[in-house]
């Protein structure tokens, strides 16, 4: 996408959001259906992904792992953001983005309650091919980090809550705290 194309697409959106800030608040949604054993199927918008336990927690490796999917979402968001920022800055870039994370599975398996559940460290690395100078590439990475939704969500976690809705045999639902 060229700088002009990107700006042409985003200009009316930016104008609307400046005039109507509430229009910019959108709720994204994901849903999974509990499957057999320890699996859950999640619709990605393009395909249904069957997700299960990682090998380090007893899975057989035949299903996707949600931890891997988190890193994939980070890599995808960082890559798309980098391309949008590059287009906005008029920079030509190609290459790859890598996201990797370190997790101690003793936490998630309750082997050691002192070990946190989840990733302890996550790293994003770009392998870029570009004729742009170091200053431009530094700006590109700084702005990519600033505007990458998944990166920023991980860096400054939002308020998170869990609740359940219990389905009854008659199809009715009761919302529980």
PyMOL commands that set and color helices and strands:
alter all, ss='L'
color gray80, all
select helices_A, chain A and resi 3-19+21-24+55-57+66-89+105-108+134-147+149-155
alter helices_A, ss='H'
color red, helices_A
select strands_A, chain A and resi 32-34+39-43+48-52+64-65+94-103+119-129+164-167+173-176
alter strands_A, ss='S'
color yellow, strands_A
deselect
rebuild
show_as cartoon
